[in-house]
Amino acid sequence: MIRSELVQQLCQDHPDLTVKEIERVVSAFFDSIIAQLQNGGRVELRGFGAFSTRERDARKGRNPRTGDAVDVAAKRVPYFKPGKEMRERLNV
């Protein structure tokens, strides 16, 4: 499911709301998660899972086309850990 499909599904589930209102809610939801992760925080949605970031150290990589060594900078990457309820529902 992509973002537009999510908005369409929510429109079907809540016909009293306009598409614009639902788009604003979805955008606000995702923006809040991103802002919290940018600040080094964690977002936990009970029954669904938890979003956090993990640190990746700087390392030597390799250019697959030329085989040359390349320096890869340290960075933070997003991480998602599914909740217990989600894992149980997926493995029924």
Beta strands, then each sheet from edge to edge (+ up, - down):
strand 1: 43-45
strand 2: 49-56
strand 3: 59-62
strand 4: 69-72
strand 5: 75-82
sheet 1: 1+ 2- 5+
sheet 2: 3+ 4-
end
